[in-house]
């Protein structure tokens, strides 16, 4: 009997009506696993690879055949990261279930209360929900959870990779664990993803206590032809970046108009800038407007307008966007994906590229744009190394190799822990410390939090100045006055914040605002508005960073972007510098810029050295590791008195105020003698509930997730050993 034969009759009829000659391989294999066992499952395939059907065709068959309908409540729970994605999947599932009596209920903030009330009264079929709306159900309908989910046999998690190493992912794991505790049995978990760097770590996320039991179905081959070009641009003149941006906009206009495309421009400001340039080009050419911005700050109506245009084949549309269109929202087939500047992860690049080449016979097309500064002998070493271009090449090479980032090791996630403590207390009207620890740490996702740390968190939340929780005479924990206000506000359901905007201030004048999601401290530097600044003070309460010019001369123009770059990306950058191969996808300007980068790499001495004097009191360290490890070393050197700034794979260290050498400090660090990494003004508040934690708990959280102290001795020893062997010592 084939997999098709095992599906329910109405599902078979739907497949025939779609004109499918047969099931795709991943759909057939998933059907065999879902209908033949109770095992958890991960389905990994490219965008438009049939993942949704791979999960839902057999699950709907089980509903129709009665295997899952005997118990009360929703039979299948679909969890998606975006409301728009849930709306898309609702339409797709309604198409599949059009001739059945299976109820399909979307549930998020934009769904009417009447639809929710009807489903709550008589829950059945398929529920499509965001983690935040599931959180709201626990808080407001806690007593009804067994009624709503008593019949649940499967949880389908779409875009699984977006949850793996984030606050939101830990939040979802906690909610799934609480669901299983509420109905006193496990629920099958099925993860869907187009981008998984390490399938074993994904197994561990899906079922932490039994990852080896998670089945996997990974699509073999099937990738469309790839058309790829990386174009280089030189920023020169009085208004360097504007000139390069104008050239890129002109090329986008000539290359993309008349078709449907996605243009990933980075920040929201850059999105608006390029959308405006492209709109102006349409007007100047007396052509209809077809370039539109798309980002989270725009209204829902505008975003949906752009999404509908992208799906309409009669209206050529290019969306200039942030990561909002990176996930699986149905926007039809796009011809080309354009990327301005390198993304921070290969996974993001792969996910974005998956939007193109979805139609049979159509190639996937990537146009990448790299902007580099005009340089001379006095230019900053990071500009001379063309770090942005080289990172773009490294990420494309890793993309072609099929590599992408794996999730980070499990962190404490104390901000999310605070959120879940409040949620359980609100759900139950109170809870004991013992029950909270059992639910969240012993059986939930916070296994890295030991009892001592958990008690420290509770005591901090119960302190008079915090007043998040309070304890009554019998030891029961209730919400305190501040906790009640937090839980009652609609914003509580989301565990995540967008990065806080800090004001950048110099001599009492505000230079602008900057989203901050990395550790900043005095004596470190940052790049803002094309200039380099030394941090004087970080004020978390006032959300302000006081700065002064880093030094006279020509600072780097495009280096030092914020974001976590993986160790493997930096290693690939090193390979790009050290080899002579010229990738075929570079245009002539990019080839020239790469040649200059390799010449500078050799001339500066990085071909043979990891420690390179830059003159005066400054030294460059080729640390050849990613952002987390390099950032940890930067803090360690700062604690020694150095001023440090961080670039992709490099640190620049200024020791003019220090009486000993960088090598001396590296020797101490390699021997495990690391001074206090945190000053009183080091910012450690990145997540939503961090403001309610003590300095000690914030440091613990940072050490578990944003720093890698264990790697310091080896990095320092490698730097010093290389320096000694190269000098003949």
N, C-alpha and C positions, 0 to 999 in steps of 0.2 A: 504494500500500500504506500503510495507516495504521500509527501507532506500535503499536497493539495487535497488529496482524498480524505485526509484527516480533519480538514476544516469543515465547519458547519455549512449546511446547504445554502443559507442566505449569503454567507461570505463567499462561497464558490460562485454564486450567481453574480455578485458584485464584481468579482475578478473577471468573469467572462464579459460582463457589460463594459468593463474598462478596456477590453480588447487585448488583455495580456495573454500572450501565448503560454507563459509558464511563470511560476514564482521565481524571483531572483534567488541566487544562491543563499544570501544571508537570511532571506525570508523563509526558505525551505528549512535551513538548519535551525533557525530560531523556533519554527513551528514544531519541529521534532523535540526540542528541549522543553518548550513550554507545555506541550500536550503530553509529553512522556515522562515528566518529572516535576518536582516542586522546587527545583534549584533556582538560586538567583542567577542572573544573566546580565552580561554586558554585550551590547551590539555596537560595533564600531564600523562606520563606513563614511565615505565622503558625503558632503552636502548633496541632497537629492538622491542619495543612494538607497532609499527604501527602508530606512531604519524605523520610522513610525509604523509602517505596515508590518514590519518584521515582529514588532511587539504586539500590536493591536489585533492583527488578523487571528492569531491563535487565542488571545485573551478574550476577544469578542465571541469566538467560537465556543469557548468554555461557558460564557454567560448564556449563550443561546441553547447550549446542550444541557444546561441546568446544573453543571458541576459547581458553579459559583453563586447560584441564585438562591440557595436554600436559606442562608442566614440573612439577617436584616442588615440594612445599610448599603453604602456604596460598594460595588464589587471591585472596581478598578479606580485607583487614585493616580492621576497624572499630575506631576509637579513640574512646572516650567519656571524659568528665571524671569520671564517678562510677561506682562499682561498682553502685549501685542502677540506674543508667541502663543499664548493660551487661546486668544481669539482665533488665530490661524488654525490651530489644531482642532478647535471646536468645529470650525467649518469643514475640515477634512473628515473628522469622525462622523459628523452628521451625514456626510455623503456616503460613508461606509454603512452607516446604520439606518439609512433612509427607509428600508423595507422591513425593519425590525421594530420591536417595541422597547428597545433599550433606551433608557433616559440618559441624556448627556447634559451635564450641568457645569458651565463655567462659573468660577467663583473668585472674584477679585474686587478691588475697590470701585470699579466702574460698572459692575453688575447690579441691576436693580434689586431692591429689598424684596420685592414680590417673588422674583425667581428664587432667591435664597430661601425665603419662607416656605415656598412650595417644596423645595428639595429637603429642607430640614424636617418638614412634617412627614414626608414619605421618601426617604433617601434610597436611591437604587441606581444601578447602572454605573456610569462613568462620571467621576468628579475631576474637573480640571482646575488646579488651584496653584497660587504662588505660595512660597514658604511664609510670607508675611500674612496672607489670609488664613493659612492653616494655624499660624500663631494666634490670630484673633479668635479663631474658633475655640482653641484651648482656653483662652482667657474668659471669653464671654459665654461659651457653651460647654464648659468643662464637664458638667454632669451628663451631657448628651453625647460625649465622645463614643462610648460603647454603642449607643443607638445608631450613630452616624456611620461608624466604621466597623461594626461588629462583623459584617460580611466581607470585609476587604481581604482579598487574597493576593493582590498585586499592587505595588507602588511602582509607577514608571517615572523615572527621573530623566527629563530631557536636558540636553546640553550638559551632560555630567561633568565635563572638564571644567566648567565655570564654577563648580562647587568644591573642587578637590582641596584647595589649600587656602580657603578664604574664611572670614568670619561667618559669611552666609552659609558656607558649606558645613561648618561645625554646627551652626544653628539648625540646619536641615537634619543632620545626623541626630541631634538631640530630639527634634520633633518626631522623627521616625522611631527612635527608642521609646519615647513616651507613648506613642500610639500603640506599640506592641505591648507595653506594660499595661495600658488601659484595657486592652481586650484579651490580655493574658495568653498571647500566642504570637509566633513570628508571622510576618507578612513577606511574601516573596518580593524581592527588589529587582527591578530591571533598569539598567542604565543605558542611555543612548548618547552617543558622542561621535563627532567627526574628528576629534583632535585629542588623542591620548598619548602622552609621551612614554608612559610606563604602565602597561596593562596590569602588572602585579600590584602597583600602588593604587590603581583604580579599584581593583578587587578588595584591597584592604579598606578603602573608603566605603564601598558598598556594604560589606559585611565584615566589620573589624574583628569579630571573634572567630570567623571561619573563612578567611579569604581564599584558601585553597579549594573550597567547595563552590566558588563562583564560576559558572561556565562563561566562556567567551565565544562570540561569533564575530570574527574580523573579516571584512570584505577583502577578497584577494584581487589585485589588479583593478581593472575597470577605470583607471584614471584616464582622463582625456588628455589629448596633446596639449603641451604647454608652450605658449608664446611668451617670451620674457625679454624685457629690456630694462637696463638701469642707465639712466641719463644723468650726467654730471652737470652742475651749474656752478659758476664762479661768482661769488658776491664781491663786487668791487665798486669803488666810487664813493661818493658822499653818503649815499643811502643804500648800503650794500645789499641788505636782505630784500628791500623793495624791488630792486632791479632783477634779482634772481626770481622772486615770486612772480613778477610780471612776465618773465620769459616762460616760466612753468605754466602759468595760466594760459598764455598764448598757445603753447603746445597742446595743452589739454583741450582747448577750444577747437583747434584744427583737427585733432585726432579723434575726439569723442562725440562731437555734435552729430545729431542724426541717429543716435543709438542709445541704449540704456546702459548705464555704468555706475560704479561706485567710486568715489574719490575720498580716500581716508586722509584727512589733513592734520590730524593730531588734536590739539586743544580746540575748545569751542570758539575762541577768538580767531584762531587760524581758519576754522571752518567758515566763519562769517566773512573773513577777509577774502578767501578764495571764491566763495559764492558771489560776493559783490564784484570781484574782478571779472568773473565769467558772465555775470548778468550784464555788466557794462559792455563787454565784448559783443554779446547778443544784440544789445540796443544799437551799438555803433555800426553793426553789420546789417541792421534792419531785419533781424531774424527773430522768430518767436523765442520766448524765454524757455529754456529747457534745463537750466542748472539751478538747483535749489538746496539750501542748507537743511541739515537734519541732525539735531542733537537734543539732549535731554531737557535743555532749558526752553526749548520751543514748545508751543502749545500742542496738546494732543491732536487738535484738529489739523494743524499744519503738518505734523509728522504723518498722520494718516493720509493727508492729501498727497504728500510725496510718495508714500508707499503705494497708494492706488495708481498713481501715474506710472510708477516703475512696472506695475503688473499689466498696464494697458499698452499693448504692442503698437497701438496707433499713435502714441504720444511719446516721442523720444525724450528721455529724462535721465539726467545724471544727478545723483545725490552726492553733495559734498558733506561728509559726515565724520563723526567721531566713531567710537566703537558701538554706537547704538544700532548699526545695521550689520554688525559682525556676526550676530547669532542667527538662528534659523527662522526668522520671520519670513513669511512667504512674500517675496518681491518679484517673483518670476525669474526669467533668465536675464542676466546681465552679460554684456559682451566683454567688458574689461573691468578690472580692478586696478585703480591707481593708488599708489602709496607715496605720500610726500614725506620724506625723511624716514629713517628706519623705525619700525615699531620696537617695543622693548622685549617682545618674545617672538620666537619662531612659531609658537602655537597660534598667536594672533594672526600672523602672516598667513599661515596655512588655512585657518578658519576663514579669513577674508577671501583668499584666492578660491576657496571652495564655492564662492558665489558665482564664479564665472565658469563657462564650459559645461554647464549642466545639460544642455540640449545635445542630443545624439549628433555626432559629427562636428560639433562646434568646439574649437580649442579653448582652453582656459588661457586668459591673457592677463599678464601682470606688467604694469608700467610703474617702475620705481624711480623716484626723483631724489637726488642727493645734492644738497647745497653746501659748498665749501668756501672758506674765506680766501681772499687774495693774500698771499704770503710773501715775505722776503726773509733775509737772514736774521732780522730782529724780531720776527713773529714768534708768538708763543709756541712751544713745542707741540702742544695738542693740535693746534691749527696746522702745523707743518706735517703732522702725522695723518691728517685727513681722517679723523676717527669716525665721523659720521658715515663717510663713504665706505670705509673698511668694515664697519659694523654691518652696513647694508649688504655688502658682498658676503660676509660671513654668514649672515642669516639666510640669504638665498642659497648658499652652498649647503647649509644644514637642512634647509627645506627640500632641496633636491635629493639629499641623502635619506630623507624620510624621518629625520630626527625632530623631536620637539621636547620642550621642557617637561620634567617630571614634577609632581607636587613636592613641596617642601616637607621635611620631617615634621611630625606632629608637634605643635606648640601648645603652650598653656591656654591661650585664648581667654584671658581673664575678663576682658570686656564682655564677650559673649556669655561667659559663665555668670556674670552679674545679671545680664538680661534674663537668662533662663531661671535663675534663682527667683527673681521677681515674678516671672511668668507663672511658675509653679505655685508660689504663694498666692498669687491672684486667682489662679484656677481653682485652688482648693480652699481659699479663704484663710489659709495659714498652713504651715508645715513645720515639722521638726527638722533640726539640723541633720539628724541621722537619715531621715527619708530623702532630704535634698541630696546628700552625698551619695546615697545608694542610687538614686535615679539619674543623677548627672555624671557622677564619676565612676562608680562601680559598674553600672549598666549602661551609662551614656557615653558621650564622646570625650569627656574631660578626664580620661584615665591618667593623663600626665600630672594632674593636680593631686598632690598627696594630702592626707588629712590635716597636716600642720598648715599648709598653704590655704586650704579650704577654710579652716577656722580663722586664719588671719583675714581672709576676704570677708567673712561674716562679721567679724569684729569691726572691721573698717566700715562696712555698710551700716552697722548699728551704732557707730560713734555719734555723739550729740551733734557734732558739726556736719555730719553727713545726713543722718536721719532717714536713710533709705529703708531700713527695716527696724523693728523693735521686738523685744522678747518679753512675753508675759510670764507670770509666776510659774506656770507649769513647764516652762521652757519652749513653748510654742512660739514660732516666729511669724510675725505679722508685717504688713507693709507699714512703714513709718510715714510721716507727713509728706516727705519728699518723694518717697516711693509711690504713694498713692497718686500724686500729681503726674509722675512719669508714666505710670501704667494707664491712667485715664486718658492720656493724650494719644490721638490717632497715630502719631509718629513713632510710638513705642514699638509697634509690631515689627518694624524693620530693625534688624540688628546692626546694620551697617550705616555709616555716614559717607558722604562724598568727602574727599580730602578737605580739611579745614583751609580756608583762605586766610593767610597771614598778611598783614600790611608790612611792606618793606619801607623802612624809615631811615633817612639819612639827614643829619643836622636838623631834625624836627620836621622835615618835609617828607610827605608820603610819595614814594616813587611808583607805587602800584600795589597790586596784591598777587600772591603766589600760592597755589595749592601745595600744601606741605604734607608729604607722606613718607618722609625719611627723617632719620635722626639728624638734628642740627645742634651745634654747640659753638660757644665762643672759640675763636681762632680757626674754625673751619671757614671755607669760602663757598659762595654760591654765585651762579651766573644769572643775571637778571637784566633784561632789556639790552643785551649785547655788551654788558660790562661785568667785570668781576668785582665782587664785594667781599670784604672780610666781616664775619659776624661778630658783633660786639656783645649782644645780649639777645636772648629769646624769651619773650614774655608770653607764656601759655594763656594766662588769664585775659590779657588784653589782645591776644592774637596778633602780636607784633614782633618783628625782627629788626633790631637796630643794627645798621651796617655802616661801614666806612669803606672808601675805595681801597682795594686790595694793595695796589702799588701803582706807581707811575709806569708809563710805557704802553705797549700795545697788548691789551689783555686778549684772551681767546674770545672768539665771536660766537661759535656755535657748539663749543664743548660743554661738558658738565651737566647734561640734562638729567633730571631726576628719573628714577625708575630702577627696578631690580633687573640686572643683566646676569644671566646664568653663567656659571664657570665655563661651560662648554662653548658658549658663544665667544667668550674671551680667548679660549684656546684656539678656536677657529680663526679669530682675528690674527692671532700670532702666526698661524700657518699662512694666511694671506700675505702678511708682511714678509715672511721668510722664503716663500717660493717665488718662482719667476713666471708661473702660469698666468695668462691673461684670460679671464672668463670671456666667452664668446658673446655674452649678452650685454657687454658694456658698449656704450657709444664712444665716439672719438674723444670727447671731452672727459668722460669718466676714465678712459684708458690713460689719458695724460695725467689726470689727478692721481690715479693709482700709481703711476710711475714716479710721480713726485713724492708720494707718501713713502714708497719703498726706498727711494734715495735718501729721504730725511731720516728714515728708520736706521739706515746704515750709517749716515753721516753723524747722527747723534750718538751712535755707539750701541744702540739696543740690539744689534745683531749678535754681539758678544758679551754685553753687560746687562745686568739688571739694575745697577745703581749708577746713575749718570749725573755728574755735576753740571749744573746749568749756569754757573757763575754767581758771584756775590755769595749769598748764604743759601742758595736754593739748590735742591737736589731732586731729580726725578727717579722714582722707583717703578720699575716694570714688574708689578706684582703678579701679573698673569692669572688673576682669579676674578670672580664675579663681584657684583656690587656688595653683597652681604659680607664676604670675607674681607674685601678691600676696605669697606666702610668700618669694619671692626678694627683693622690695623690703623686706619686713620684716627680713630678715637684713642687707641693705645698710644700713638705717637703724640697726639694732642695732649694727653695726660702727662707726657714727658716735657711739655713746654713748647713743642713745635707748632707752627701753623701749617695746616694740611688742607689740600684740596684734592678732589677725587675725579678721575676721568675713567673712561672704559679701559680697564686693565692697568692703569697707571695712577700713581699718587705723586703730587708735587709737594715737597716738604721744605719749609723755610725755617732755618735754625738760627736766625740772627740774634734772637733773644735767649739762646741756649748755649751753655758753656761746654757741652760735650757733643760728640758727633752722632749722626744718624746711625752709624754702625754700632756705636756703644749702646744706643737704645735698643737696636734690633737684637744685640747679644743678650741684653736683659730679658727682652720679650721671649726670645727663643728658649731661655732657661725658666720660663714660667713666671718671671717677676714682672707682672703687669699691674700698674698703678690703677687707681680708681678711674674707670672709664666715664663716669658720669659726674658732671659738675652740677651745681645748684641750678644752673640755667640751661641745662641740656633738655631739649623738648622731647618728651616721651608720650605725649598724648596724641594718639593717632586714631583711636577707635571711639565709638560712640559713648561707652560707659567708662572710659579711662579717667575722666575728671573726678570720679567718685572713689578712685583707688589711691592708696598712699604711695609715696615716692618709692618705698621699698618694693611694693607689689608691682609698680610700673617698671622698675628695673628688672625684676624677675621676668615679667612678660616680654620685655625687649630682648633680654638675653636668650629667651627661648625661641624667638621668631625672627628678629631683625638683626641679630648679631651672631657670630660664630667664634666664640672665644677658644674653643677646642682647636681650631685651625691655626691660631696665632703662632704658637711655637714653630710649627713646620714652615709657615710662610716666612717668618723672620729668619729662621735658620737657612732656608734656601736662598734668600736674598743675600745674607752675609757670606754664606759659603761660596756662592757664585762670584761675589765681589773679591774674596780672598784668592780664589783660584785664578781669576782673570788678571789679578795684579801680581801674581807670582809669590804671594806671601805664604 
